[in-house]
């Protein structure tokens, strides 16, 4: 028997969820001494937490990210936080006309308003090693027959502790198959496989992975060769 259509939350329910998350985060900040002194703000948009502000040390950003990600209903944690006064270098892969953040560097195969440089995402990225803090790959991976080379190159260009934000249609929703240019289907478990590759490929730490019934979200942090593998208890938060 075929499964019926996936029912997504209404716009009203999504707004209510974001309001709940706003209140839950404000309450956490009030009661968590480690968070109270940090100048980081969280704005929630359809379950995605957008972090802005300033921290002195990268460890403080990691703390905020973990605390926000622990809230029920958060699908991803996207950050533009300045560390020691330095704004992050943010690159939006395959941005088309719509960047996730207006100030990001936009790369795409075809010229369009908002595209800052032309790049073939199936080839090597025109970016230097260890040069980027945040990479966005929003509605990109599903268009690539083999997206693993792109992930490997994303790992190359990210700085230590740099983060790749992925958003793609979930395989069980009609959006995944309605677009004839989609050639890959993705699930939360896809990122389990990515984070557990044993073929000598660059390694990733899943900061957050989620699905809202229409899209899959993954925040993946670059792991260096000498850093330990993700703890199994941490992986159990996201993967079967």
LUMBA-715891 format. One record per residue: residue number from 1; residue in three letters; chain; x, y, z of N, C-alpha, C in turn. Coordinates in nm, 3 decimals. Example, Ala and Ser with C-alpha at 12.3 -4.5 7.8 and 13.67 -1.06 7.14 Angstrom:
% residues 2
seq, type, mol, n_east, n_north, n_up, ca_east, ca_north, ca_up, c_east, c_north, c_up
1, Ala, A, 1.319, -0.569, 0.780, 1.230, -0.450, 0.780, 1.320, -0.330, 0.780 $
2, Ser, A, 1.285, -0.225, 0.708, 1.367, -0.106, 0.714, 1.290, 0.003, 0.787 $
***
This chain:
% residues 240
seq, type, mol, n_east, n_north, n_up, ca_east, ca_north, ca_up, c_east, c_north, c_up
1, Unk, A, 0.085, -0.120, 0.000, 0.000, 0.000, 0.000, 0.088, 0.124, 0.000 $
2, Unk, A, 0.056, 0.222, -0.085, 0.133, 0.345, -0.089, 0.098, 0.434, 0.028 $
3, Unk, A, 0.201, 0.500, 0.080, 0.178, 0.593, 0.189, 0.103, 0.715, 0.139 $
4, Unk, A, 0.023, 0.774, 0.224, -0.049, 0.895, 0.188, 0.042, 1.015, 0.189 $
5, Unk, A, -0.008, 1.130, 0.145, 0.075, 1.250, 0.142, 0.116, 1.293, 0.283 $
6, Unk, A, 0.236, 1.348, 0.292, 0.287, 1.397, 0.420, 0.218, 1.529, 0.452 $
7, Unk, A, 0.162, 1.540, 0.571, 0.096, 1.664, 0.613, 0.195, 1.747, 0.690 $
8, Unk, A, 0.220, 1.868, 0.642, 0.314, 1.959, 0.705, 0.241, 2.055, 0.797 $
9, Unk, A, 0.312, 2.108, 0.897, 0.250, 2.207, 0.985, 0.202, 2.328, 0.906 $
10, Unk, A, 0.091, 2.385, 0.946, 0.039, 2.505, 0.882, 0.130, 2.623, 0.914 $
11, Unk, A, 0.122, 2.732, 0.835, 0.200, 2.852, 0.869, 0.174, 2.902, 1.010 $
12, Unk, A, 0.049, 2.891, 1.056, 0.016, 2.935, 1.191, 0.089, 2.850, 1.294 $
13, Unk, A, 0.092, 2.719, 1.272, 0.162, 2.632, 1.366, 0.313, 2.658, 1.364 $
14, Unk, A, 0.369, 2.683, 1.246, 0.511, 2.713, 1.237, 0.544, 2.840, 1.314 $
15, Unk, A, 0.459, 2.941, 1.302, 0.482, 3.065, 1.378, 0.472, 3.038, 1.528 $
16, Unk, A, 0.376, 2.954, 1.567, 0.362, 2.921, 1.708, 0.484, 2.847, 1.761 $
17, Unk, A, 0.539, 2.756, 1.680, 0.659, 2.683, 1.720, 0.776, 2.780, 1.739 $
18, Unk, A, 0.791, 2.875, 1.646, 0.899, 2.972, 1.659, 0.881, 3.057, 1.785 $
19, Unk, A, 0.757, 3.094, 1.816, 0.733, 3.171, 1.939, 0.769, 3.089, 2.061 $
20, Unk, A, 0.733, 2.960, 2.060, 0.771, 2.872, 2.171, 0.923, 2.868, 2.185 $
21, Unk, A, 0.994, 2.854, 2.073, 1.139, 2.846, 2.079, 1.199, 2.978, 2.129 $
22, Unk, A, 1.142, 3.091, 2.088, 1.187, 3.220, 2.140, 1.178, 3.222, 2.293 $
23, Unk, A, 1.064, 3.179, 2.344, 1.042, 3.181, 2.489, 1.131, 3.079, 2.560 $
24, Unk, A, 1.146, 2.962, 2.501, 1.229, 2.858, 2.563, 1.374, 2.901, 2.568 $
25, Unk, A, 1.422, 2.968, 2.462, 1.561, 3.013, 2.462, 1.582, 3.126, 2.562 $
26, Unk, A, 1.489, 3.221, 2.569, 1.501, 3.330, 2.666, 1.504, 3.274, 2.808 $
27, Unk, A, 1.423, 3.172, 2.834, 1.422, 3.111, 2.967, 1.554, 3.040, 2.996 $
28, Unk, A, 1.609, 2.974, 2.895, 1.737, 2.905, 2.916, 1.848, 3.004, 2.946 $
29, Unk, A, 1.850, 3.115, 2.873, 1.953, 3.216, 2.896, 1.942, 3.272, 3.038 $
30, Unk, A, 1.819, 3.295, 3.085, 1.800, 3.349, 3.220, 1.854, 3.255, 3.327 $
31, Unk, A, 1.848, 3.125, 3.303, 1.882, 3.029, 3.407, 2.016, 2.960, 3.386 $
32, Unk, A, 2.086, 2.993, 3.281, 2.215, 2.932, 3.253, 2.324, 3.038, 3.268 $
33, Unk, A, 2.403, 3.028, 3.375, 2.504, 3.129, 3.404, 2.608, 3.139, 3.293 $
34, Unk, A, 2.635, 3.031, 3.222, 2.734, 3.034, 3.114, 2.684, 3.113, 2.994 $
35, Unk, A, 2.553, 3.124, 2.977, 2.497, 3.194, 2.862, 2.469, 3.341, 2.889 $
36, Unk, A, 2.442, 3.376, 3.015, 2.390, 3.509, 3.045, 2.485, 3.620, 3.002 $
37, Unk, A, 2.614, 3.599, 3.011, 2.708, 3.706, 2.978, 2.749, 3.712, 2.832 $
38, Unk, A, 2.694, 3.627, 2.749, 2.734, 3.622, 2.609, 2.643, 3.708, 2.522 $
39, Unk, A, 2.705, 3.784, 2.432, 2.630, 3.876, 2.345, 2.592, 3.806, 2.216 $
40, Unk, A, 2.516, 3.698, 2.228, 2.469, 3.622, 2.112, 2.317, 3.619, 2.115 $
41, Unk, A, 2.257, 3.647, 2.001, 2.112, 3.647, 1.989, 2.069, 3.532, 1.899 $
42, Unk, A, 1.954, 3.474, 1.930, 1.899, 3.365, 1.850, 1.762, 3.407, 1.798 $
43, Unk, A, 1.744, 3.398, 1.667, 1.614, 3.423, 1.604, 1.571, 3.293, 1.536 $
44, Unk, A, 1.445, 3.255, 1.557, 1.396, 3.128, 1.505, 1.303, 3.153, 1.385 $
45, Unk, A, 1.329, 3.080, 1.278, 1.249, 3.093, 1.157, 1.219, 2.953, 1.106 $
46, Unk, A, 1.093, 2.909, 1.128, 1.048, 2.775, 1.088, 1.141, 2.666, 1.142 $
47, Unk, A, 1.180, 2.684, 1.266, 1.259, 2.583, 1.335, 1.409, 2.596, 1.321 $
48, Unk, A, 1.455, 2.686, 1.234, 1.599, 2.709, 1.219, 1.639, 2.825, 1.309 $
49, Unk, A, 1.740, 2.803, 1.392, 1.792, 2.908, 1.480, 1.900, 2.985, 1.406 $
50, Unk, A, 1.884, 3.117, 1.396, 1.984, 3.204, 1.333, 2.056, 3.281, 1.442 $
51, Unk, A, 2.185, 3.254, 1.459, 2.264, 3.316, 1.564, 2.342, 3.435, 1.510 $
52, Unk, A, 2.338, 3.547, 1.582, 2.418, 3.664, 1.550, 2.476, 3.719, 1.679 $
53, Unk, A, 2.576, 3.806, 1.666, 2.636, 3.867, 1.783, 2.787, 3.848, 1.787 $
54, Unk, A, 2.842, 3.852, 1.909, 2.987, 3.848, 1.927, 3.024, 3.757, 2.043 $
55, Unk, A, 3.134, 3.685, 2.027, 3.196, 3.610, 2.136, 3.346, 3.635, 2.130 $
56, Unk, A, 3.412, 3.614, 2.242, 3.558, 3.631, 2.246, 3.629, 3.505, 2.198 $
57, Unk, A, 3.572, 3.389, 2.226, 3.640, 3.263, 2.196, 3.547, 3.170, 2.120 $
58, Unk, A, 3.605, 3.087, 2.034, 3.527, 2.993, 1.956, 3.451, 2.896, 2.046 $
59, Unk, A, 3.509, 2.862, 2.160, 3.443, 2.771, 2.253, 3.309, 2.827, 2.301 $
60, Unk, A, 3.300, 2.960, 2.312, 3.174, 3.020, 2.355, 3.067, 3.004, 2.247 $
61, Unk, A, 3.106, 3.015, 2.121, 3.010, 2.990, 2.013, 2.964, 2.845, 2.014 $
62, Unk, A, 3.058, 2.753, 2.036, 3.020, 2.611, 2.044, 2.919, 2.588, 2.156 $
63, Unk, A, 2.940, 2.655, 2.269, 2.848, 2.641, 2.382, 2.707, 2.687, 2.344 $
64, Unk, A, 2.697, 2.805, 2.284, 2.565, 2.856, 2.245, 2.500, 2.763, 2.144 $
65, Unk, A, 2.578, 2.717, 2.048, 2.524, 2.628, 1.946, 2.467, 2.501, 2.010 $
66, Unk, A, 2.542, 2.443, 2.105, 2.494, 2.321, 2.170, 2.366, 2.347, 2.246 $
67, Unk, A, 2.363, 2.455, 2.322, 2.246, 2.484, 2.405, 2.122, 2.508, 2.317 $
68, Unk, A, 2.137, 2.583, 2.209, 2.023, 2.607, 2.120, 1.978, 2.476, 2.057 $
69, Unk, A, 2.075, 2.395, 2.014, 2.041, 2.270, 1.948, 1.971, 2.170, 2.037 $
70, Unk, A, 1.981, 2.188, 2.169, 1.916, 2.097, 2.262, 1.766, 2.123, 2.275 $
71, Unk, A, 1.718, 2.237, 2.226, 1.576, 2.270, 2.238, 1.494, 2.183, 2.142 $
72, Unk, A, 1.388, 2.125, 2.193, 1.299, 2.043, 2.111, 1.236, 2.129, 2.003 $
73, Unk, A, 1.242, 2.082, 1.879, 1.183, 2.153, 1.768, 1.282, 2.227, 1.681 $
74, Unk, A, 1.408, 2.237, 1.726, 1.511, 2.304, 1.645, 1.559, 2.208, 1.536 $
75, Unk, A, 1.559, 2.256, 1.411, 1.598, 2.174, 1.296, 1.741, 2.200, 1.251 $
76, Unk, A, 1.791, 2.318, 1.279, 1.927, 2.354, 1.241, 1.969, 2.478, 1.316 $
77, Unk, A, 2.099, 2.499, 1.325, 2.153, 2.616, 1.396, 2.251, 2.684, 1.301 $
78, Unk, A, 2.209, 2.796, 1.243, 2.290, 2.869, 1.146, 2.349, 2.992, 1.213 $
79, Unk, A, 2.478, 3.016, 1.192, 2.547, 3.118, 1.271, 2.620, 3.219, 1.183 $
80, Unk, A, 2.609, 3.345, 1.224, 2.691, 3.455, 1.169, 2.757, 3.530, 1.284 $
81, Unk, A, 2.796, 3.459, 1.386, 2.853, 3.521, 1.505, 2.999, 3.558, 1.479 $
82, Unk, A, 3.037, 3.680, 1.522, 3.176, 3.724, 1.514, 3.255, 3.664, 1.630 $
83, Unk, A, 3.374, 3.617, 1.602, 3.461, 3.560, 1.704, 3.584, 3.649, 1.718 $
84, Unk, A, 3.606, 3.703, 1.839, 3.717, 3.795, 1.865, 3.715, 3.913, 1.767 $
85, Unk, A, 3.595, 3.960, 1.735, 3.579, 4.076, 1.648, 3.583, 4.046, 1.500 $
86, Unk, A, 3.613, 3.922, 1.460, 3.623, 3.889, 1.318, 3.492, 3.830, 1.268 $
87, Unk, A, 3.431, 3.893, 1.166, 3.309, 3.834, 1.111, 3.341, 3.706, 1.036 $
88, Unk, A, 3.251, 3.608, 1.036, 3.278, 3.484, 0.965, 3.276, 3.504, 0.813 $
89, Unk, A, 3.359, 3.427, 0.745, 3.355, 3.422, 0.600, 3.249, 3.319, 0.562 $
90, Unk, A, 3.143, 3.364, 0.496, 3.028, 3.280, 0.464, 3.015, 3.268, 0.312 $
91, Unk, A, 3.005, 3.145, 0.263, 2.992, 3.120, 0.120, 2.865, 3.041, 0.097 $
92, Unk, A, 2.785, 3.083, -0.001, 2.658, 3.020, -0.034, 2.674, 2.949, -0.168 $
93, Unk, A, 2.677, 2.815, -0.164, 2.698, 2.736, -0.284, 2.567, 2.719, -0.361 $
94, Unk, A, 2.572, 2.743, -0.493, 2.451, 2.728, -0.574, 2.341, 2.821, -0.531 $
95, Unk, A, 2.375, 2.945, -0.501, 2.280, 3.037, -0.438, 2.170, 3.083, -0.533 $
96, Unk, A, 2.196, 3.084, -0.666, 2.096, 3.140, -0.756, 2.068, 3.286, -0.720 $
97, Unk, A, 1.941, 3.323, -0.725, 1.903, 3.460, -0.693, 1.884, 3.485, -0.544 $
98, Unk, A, 1.889, 3.378, -0.464, 1.852, 3.392, -0.323, 1.964, 3.338, -0.234 $
99, Unk, A, 2.040, 3.429, -0.174, 2.138, 3.389, -0.075, 2.070, 3.371, 0.061 $
100, Unk, A, 2.127, 3.286, 0.142, 2.074, 3.272, 0.277, 2.099, 3.398, 0.359 $
101, Unk, A, 2.216, 3.461, 0.337, 2.247, 3.589, 0.400, 2.301, 3.682, 0.291 $
102, Unk, A, 2.253, 3.805, 0.288, 2.285, 3.896, 0.178, 2.435, 3.921, 0.165 $
103, Unk, A, 2.508, 3.921, 0.276, 2.650, 3.953, 0.271, 2.738, 3.834, 0.234 $
104, Unk, A, 2.678, 3.717, 0.214, 2.757, 3.598, 0.181, 2.816, 3.611, 0.041 $
105, Unk, A, 2.924, 3.535, 0.016, 2.977, 3.520, -0.119, 2.895, 3.413, -0.190 $
106, Unk, A, 2.831, 3.449, -0.301, 2.745, 3.355, -0.371, 2.813, 3.292, -0.491 $
107, Unk, A, 2.816, 3.158, -0.497, 2.872, 3.085, -0.609, 2.761, 3.010, -0.680 $
108, Unk, A, 2.762, 3.013, -0.813, 2.663, 2.939, -0.890, 2.718, 2.912, -1.029 $
109, Unk, A, 2.655, 2.814, -1.094, 2.699, 2.776, -1.228, 2.662, 2.881, -1.332 $
110, Unk, A, 2.554, 2.956, -1.307, 2.506, 3.054, -1.404, 2.499, 3.192, -1.339 $
111, Unk, A, 2.524, 3.297, -1.417, 2.515, 3.432, -1.361, 2.371, 3.469, -1.327 $
112, Unk, A, 2.354, 3.542, -1.220, 2.223, 3.591, -1.176, 2.247, 3.699, -1.072 $
113, Unk, A, 2.148, 3.783, -1.048, 2.163, 3.880, -0.939, 2.192, 3.807, -0.808 $
114, Unk, A, 2.296, 3.849, -0.740, 2.336, 3.784, -0.616, 2.448, 3.684, -0.633 $
115, Unk, A, 2.476, 3.640, -0.756, 2.587, 3.548, -0.780, 2.715, 3.630, -0.794 $
116, Unk, A, 2.812, 3.604, -0.707, 2.936, 3.682, -0.708, 3.045, 3.617, -0.791 $
117, Unk, A, 3.038, 3.485, -0.809, 3.139, 3.415, -0.887, 3.077, 3.291, -0.949 $
118, Unk, A, 3.121, 3.258, -1.069, 3.072, 3.139, -1.140, 3.156, 3.019, -1.096 $
119, Unk, A, 3.088, 2.910, -1.065, 3.158, 2.790, -1.021, 3.076, 2.667, -1.055 $
120, Unk, A, 3.144, 2.564, -1.101, 3.082, 2.435, -1.126, 3.096, 2.352, -0.999 $
121, Unk, A, 2.985, 2.326, -0.932, 2.991, 2.258, -0.802, 3.025, 2.111, -0.815 $
122, Unk, A, 3.024, 2.059, -0.937, 3.066, 1.920, -0.956, 3.217, 1.911, -0.973 $
123, Unk, A, 3.286, 2.027, -0.979, 3.431, 2.032, -0.989, 3.486, 2.095, -0.861 $
124, Unk, A, 3.615, 2.121, -0.859, 3.678, 2.179, -0.741, 3.629, 2.322, -0.720 $
125, Unk, A, 3.603, 2.358, -0.595, 3.556, 2.492, -0.564, 3.670, 2.592, -0.581 $
126, Unk, A, 3.641, 2.711, -0.636, 3.745, 2.813, -0.656, 3.774, 2.889, -0.527 $
127, Unk, A, 3.807, 2.816, -0.422, 3.831, 2.873, -0.290, 3.958, 2.812, -0.233 $
128, Unk, A, 4.032, 2.892, -0.157, 4.157, 2.845, -0.100, 4.132, 2.750, 0.017 $
129, Unk, A, 4.231, 2.668, 0.046, 4.224, 2.580, 0.162, 4.207, 2.663, 0.289 $
130, Unk, A, 4.127, 2.611, 0.383, 4.113, 2.673, 0.517, 4.079, 2.821, 0.508 $
131, Unk, A, 3.984, 2.857, 0.422, 3.955, 2.999, 0.400, 3.813, 3.041, 0.437 $
132, Unk, A, 3.727, 2.945, 0.472, 3.584, 2.973, 0.491, 3.539, 2.924, 0.629 $
133, Unk, A, 3.453, 3.002, 0.693, 3.399, 2.961, 0.824, 3.266, 2.887, 0.810 $
134, Unk, A, 3.183, 2.931, 0.717, 3.048, 2.874, 0.701, 3.020, 2.854, 0.553 $
135, Unk, A, 2.976, 2.735, 0.519, 2.932, 2.704, 0.383, 2.784, 2.666, 0.386 $
136, Unk, A, 2.707, 2.720, 0.293, 2.568, 2.679, 0.275, 2.556, 2.595, 0.148 $
137, Unk, A, 2.488, 2.482, 0.158, 2.452, 2.401, 0.042, 2.302, 2.374, 0.054 $
138, Unk, A, 2.222, 2.473, 0.017, 2.076, 2.469, 0.032, 2.013, 2.433, -0.102 $
139, Unk, A, 1.944, 2.318, -0.105, 1.882, 2.266, -0.227, 1.986, 2.251, -0.338 $
140, Unk, A, 2.096, 2.183, -0.304, 2.206, 2.161, -0.397, 2.235, 2.013, -0.414 $
141, Unk, A, 2.249, 1.939, -0.305, 2.297, 1.802, -0.314, 2.205, 1.714, -0.397 $
142, Unk, A, 2.076, 1.740, -0.392, 1.981, 1.657, -0.466, 1.996, 1.671, -0.618 $
143, Unk, A, 2.068, 1.774, -0.663, 2.089, 1.796, -0.806, 2.217, 1.730, -0.858 $
144, Unk, A, 2.298, 1.671, -0.771, 2.427, 1.615, -0.811, 2.421, 1.463, -0.808 $
145, Unk, A, 2.459, 1.400, -0.916, 2.459, 1.254, -0.921, 2.551, 1.196, -0.814 $
146, Unk, A, 2.666, 1.258, -0.795, 2.760, 1.218, -0.690, 2.799, 1.343, -0.614 $
147, Unk, A, 2.744, 1.360, -0.494, 2.774, 1.482, -0.418, 2.890, 1.464, -0.321 $
148, Unk, A, 2.945, 1.344, -0.308, 3.054, 1.323, -0.214, 3.179, 1.405, -0.250 $
149, Unk, A, 3.216, 1.418, -0.379, 3.330, 1.506, -0.409, 3.308, 1.650, -0.363 $
150, Unk, A, 3.185, 1.701, -0.372, 3.157, 1.836, -0.324, 3.176, 1.844, -0.173 $
151, Unk, A, 3.129, 1.742, -0.101, 3.147, 1.742, 0.044, 3.295, 1.738, 0.080 $
152, Unk, A, 3.373, 1.657, 0.006, 3.516, 1.648, 0.034, 3.584, 1.783, 0.008 $
153, Unk, A, 3.542, 1.853, -0.099, 3.603, 1.983, -0.128, 3.556, 2.089, -0.030 $
154, Unk, A, 3.432, 2.078, 0.017, 3.384, 2.169, 0.121, 3.470, 2.154, 0.247 $
155, Unk, A, 3.505, 2.031, 0.279, 3.592, 2.004, 0.395, 3.727, 2.073, 0.375 $
156, Unk, A, 3.779, 2.070, 0.253, 3.910, 2.131, 0.223, 3.909, 2.282, 0.248 $
157, Unk, A, 3.802, 2.350, 0.205, 3.802, 2.497, 0.211, 3.761, 2.550, 0.347 $
158, Unk, A, 3.698, 2.467, 0.430, 3.657, 2.513, 0.562, 3.776, 2.524, 0.656 $
159, Unk, A, 3.771, 2.624, 0.741, 3.871, 2.639, 0.847, 3.845, 2.535, 0.955 $
160, Unk, A, 3.943, 2.510, 1.043, 3.916, 2.421, 1.156, 3.790, 2.465, 1.231 $
161, Unk, A, 3.703, 2.370, 1.259, 3.573, 2.394, 1.323, 3.476, 2.467, 1.232 $
162, Unk, A, 3.508, 2.478, 1.102, 3.413, 2.536, 1.007, 3.292, 2.446, 0.989 $
163, Unk, A, 3.180, 2.505, 0.948, 3.052, 2.433, 0.944, 2.991, 2.439, 0.804 $
164, Unk, A, 2.941, 2.324, 0.760, 2.864, 2.313, 0.636, 2.717, 2.296, 0.672 $
165, Unk, A, 2.632, 2.386, 0.624, 2.488, 2.378, 0.646, 2.422, 2.322, 0.520 $
166, Unk, A, 2.355, 2.209, 0.536, 2.287, 2.144, 0.424, 2.136, 2.148, 0.447 $
167, Unk, A, 2.063, 2.174, 0.340, 1.916, 2.161, 0.341, 1.876, 2.102, 0.207 $
168, Unk, A, 1.802, 1.993, 0.209, 1.760, 1.925, 0.087, 1.621, 1.866, 0.107 $
169, Unk, A, 1.548, 1.841, -0.003, 1.416, 1.778, 0.013, 1.428, 1.639, 0.076 $
170, Unk, A, 1.336, 1.608, 0.164, 1.330, 1.475, 0.224, 1.269, 1.378, 0.123 $
171, Unk, A, 1.324, 1.259, 0.115, 1.283, 1.163, 0.012, 1.135, 1.129, 0.017 $
172, Unk, A, 1.072, 1.136, 0.135, 0.932, 1.096, 0.149, 0.833, 1.204, 0.111 $
173, Unk, A, 0.880, 1.323, 0.075, 0.789, 1.432, 0.039, 0.786, 1.449, -0.112 $
174, Unk, A, 0.672, 1.492, -0.163, 0.656, 1.505, -0.307, 0.759, 1.601, -0.368 $
175, Unk, A, 0.806, 1.699, -0.291, 0.904, 1.794, -0.345, 1.031, 1.724, -0.392 $
176, Unk, A, 1.062, 1.609, -0.333, 1.184, 1.538, -0.368, 1.179, 1.483, -0.510 $
177, Unk, A, 1.059, 1.452, -0.557, 1.046, 1.389, -0.689, 0.973, 1.476, -0.790 $
178, Unk, A, 0.915, 1.586, -0.745, 0.839, 1.670, -0.837, 0.929, 1.746, -0.934 $
179, Unk, A, 1.051, 1.774, -0.891, 1.145, 1.847, -0.976, 1.227, 1.747, -1.057 $
180, Unk, A, 1.215, 1.746, -1.189, 1.286, 1.647, -1.269, 1.437, 1.664, -1.270 $
181, Unk, A, 1.488, 1.777, -1.218, 1.633, 1.794, -1.210, 1.691, 1.733, -1.083 $
182, Unk, A, 1.604, 1.681, -0.995, 1.654, 1.612, -0.875, 1.697, 1.471, -0.914 $
183, Unk, A, 1.820, 1.437, -0.882, 1.872, 1.304, -0.918, 1.911, 1.221, -0.796 $
184, Unk, A, 1.903, 1.280, -0.677, 1.935, 1.207, -0.555, 1.825, 1.229, -0.451 $
185, Unk, A, 1.797, 1.127, -0.372, 1.702, 1.135, -0.262, 1.780, 1.128, -0.130 $
186, Unk, A, 1.742, 1.214, -0.035, 1.817, 1.223, 0.090, 1.727, 1.201, 0.209 $
187, Unk, A, 1.789, 1.154, 0.317, 1.722, 1.127, 0.444, 1.820, 1.162, 0.555 $
188, Unk, A, 1.770, 1.170, 0.677, 1.859, 1.187, 0.792, 1.967, 1.079, 0.791 $
189, Unk, A, 1.928, 0.956, 0.755, 2.023, 0.846, 0.756, 2.135, 0.863, 0.652 $
190, Unk, A, 2.110, 0.944, 0.548, 2.216, 0.975, 0.452, 2.335, 1.038, 0.524 $
191, Unk, A, 2.305, 1.125, 0.620, 2.412, 1.194, 0.690, 2.478, 1.105, 0.795 $
192, Unk, A, 2.406, 1.004, 0.840, 2.469, 0.902, 0.923, 2.580, 0.834, 0.843 $
193, Unk, A, 2.549, 0.799, 0.718, 2.651, 0.737, 0.633, 2.767, 0.829, 0.606 $
194, Unk, A, 2.738, 0.958, 0.584, 2.845, 1.055, 0.558, 2.936, 1.068, 0.679 $
195, Unk, A, 2.878, 1.070, 0.798, 2.958, 1.088, 0.919, 3.027, 0.959, 0.964 $
196, Unk, A, 2.994, 0.848, 0.901, 3.056, 0.720, 0.939, 3.135, 0.658, 0.823 $
197, Unk, A, 3.174, 0.739, 0.726, 3.252, 0.686, 0.615, 3.384, 0.630, 0.665 $
198, Unk, A, 3.423, 0.517, 0.610, 3.546, 0.450, 0.653, 3.642, 0.432, 0.536 $
199, Unk, A, 3.624, 0.512, 0.431, 3.707, 0.497, 0.311, 3.824, 0.595, 0.308 $
200, Unk, A, 3.858, 0.651, 0.423, 3.966, 0.747, 0.429, 3.926, 0.887, 0.388 $
201, Unk, A, 3.798, 0.911, 0.368, 3.750, 1.043, 0.327, 3.756, 1.140, 0.444 $
202, Unk, A, 3.756, 1.271, 0.414, 3.749, 1.370, 0.522, 3.628, 1.344, 0.612 $
203, Unk, A, 3.645, 1.371, 0.741, 3.543, 1.334, 0.839, 3.462, 1.456, 0.884 $
204, Unk, A, 3.337, 1.427, 0.923, 3.245, 1.531, 0.967, 3.187, 1.495, 1.103 $
205, Unk, A, 3.162, 1.601, 1.180, 3.095, 1.587, 1.310, 2.955, 1.646, 1.297 $
206, Unk, A, 2.848, 1.567, 1.319, 2.713, 1.621, 1.304, 2.674, 1.707, 1.424 $
207, Unk, A, 2.678, 1.837, 1.407, 2.634, 1.926, 1.514, 2.483, 1.915, 1.533 $
208, Unk, A, 2.411, 1.902, 1.422, 2.265, 1.890, 1.430, 2.216, 1.831, 1.299 $
209, Unk, A, 2.119, 1.740, 1.308, 2.056, 1.682, 1.190, 1.908, 1.667, 1.221 $
210, Unk, A, 1.822, 1.707, 1.128, 1.679, 1.699, 1.155, 1.598, 1.695, 1.026 $
211, Unk, A, 1.468, 1.671, 1.041, 1.375, 1.666, 0.927, 1.240, 1.719, 0.973 $
212, Unk, A, 1.179, 1.805, 0.891, 1.048, 1.861, 0.926, 0.934, 1.798, 0.847 $
213, Unk, A, 0.964, 1.688, 0.777, 0.863, 1.623, 0.696, 0.866, 1.665, 0.551 $
214, Unk, A, 0.937, 1.773, 0.520, 0.954, 1.817, 0.381, 1.101, 1.829, 0.344 $
215, Unk, A, 1.183, 1.871, 0.440, 1.325, 1.895, 0.415, 1.410, 1.828, 0.521 $
216, Unk, A, 1.530, 1.791, 0.479, 1.632, 1.739, 0.571, 1.734, 1.849, 0.595 $
217, Unk, A, 1.773, 1.867, 0.721, 1.870, 1.967, 0.760, 1.990, 1.896, 0.823 $
218, Unk, A, 2.110, 1.947, 0.794, 2.230, 1.892, 0.857, 2.332, 2.004, 0.876 $
219, Unk, A, 2.380, 2.019, 0.999, 2.490, 2.110, 1.030, 2.612, 2.023, 1.058 $
220, Unk, A, 2.709, 2.023, 0.968, 2.824, 1.935, 0.977, 2.950, 2.016, 1.002 $
221, Unk, A, 3.023, 1.984, 1.107, 3.147, 2.053, 1.138, 3.266, 1.972, 1.088 $
222, Unk, A, 3.358, 2.041, 1.026, 3.480, 1.977, 0.977, 3.558, 1.918, 1.094 $
223, Unk, A, 3.602, 1.793, 1.078, 3.691, 1.729, 1.174, 3.830, 1.717, 1.113 $
224, Unk, A, 3.933, 1.750, 1.192, 4.070, 1.734, 1.148, 4.115, 1.591, 1.162 $
225, Unk, A, 4.229, 1.555, 1.101, 4.275, 1.416, 1.101, 4.308, 1.363, 1.240 $
226, Unk, A, 4.342, 1.451, 1.332, 4.380, 1.406, 1.466, 4.267, 1.418, 1.568 $
227, Unk, A, 4.151, 1.465, 1.525, 4.039, 1.479, 1.617, 3.962, 1.348, 1.628 $
228, Unk, A, 3.907, 1.319, 1.747, 3.839, 1.191, 1.766, 3.709, 1.183, 1.688 $
229, Unk, A, 3.664, 1.061, 1.662, 3.536, 1.039, 1.597, 3.422, 1.086, 1.689 $
230, Unk, A, 3.307, 1.117, 1.633, 3.192, 1.154, 1.716, 3.157, 1.045, 1.815 $
231, Unk, A, 3.121, 1.086, 1.935, 3.082, 0.992, 2.038, 2.952, 0.921, 1.998 $
232, Unk, A, 2.944, 0.788, 2.017, 2.820, 0.717, 1.980, 2.696, 0.772, 2.047 $
233, Unk, A, 2.710, 0.822, 2.170, 2.594, 0.878, 2.239, 2.548, 1.006, 2.171 $
234, Unk, A, 2.640, 1.082, 2.115, 2.602, 1.203, 2.041, 2.533, 1.164, 1.911 $
235, Unk, A, 2.586, 1.065, 1.841, 2.524, 1.020, 1.716, 2.383, 0.969, 1.740 $
236, Unk, A, 2.360, 0.910, 1.858, 2.229, 0.852, 1.888, 2.121, 0.959, 1.895 $
237, Unk, A, 2.157, 1.087, 1.912, 2.058, 1.194, 1.913, 1.986, 1.206, 1.780 $
238, Unk, A, 2.057, 1.173, 1.672, 2.005, 1.199, 1.539, 1.977, 1.075, 1.456 $
239, Unk, A, 2.050, 0.966, 1.481, 2.047, 0.852, 1.391, 1.999, 0.726, 1.461 $
240, Unk, A, 1.931, 0.641, 1.386, 1.890, 0.511, 1.436, 2.012, 0.422, 1.454 $
***
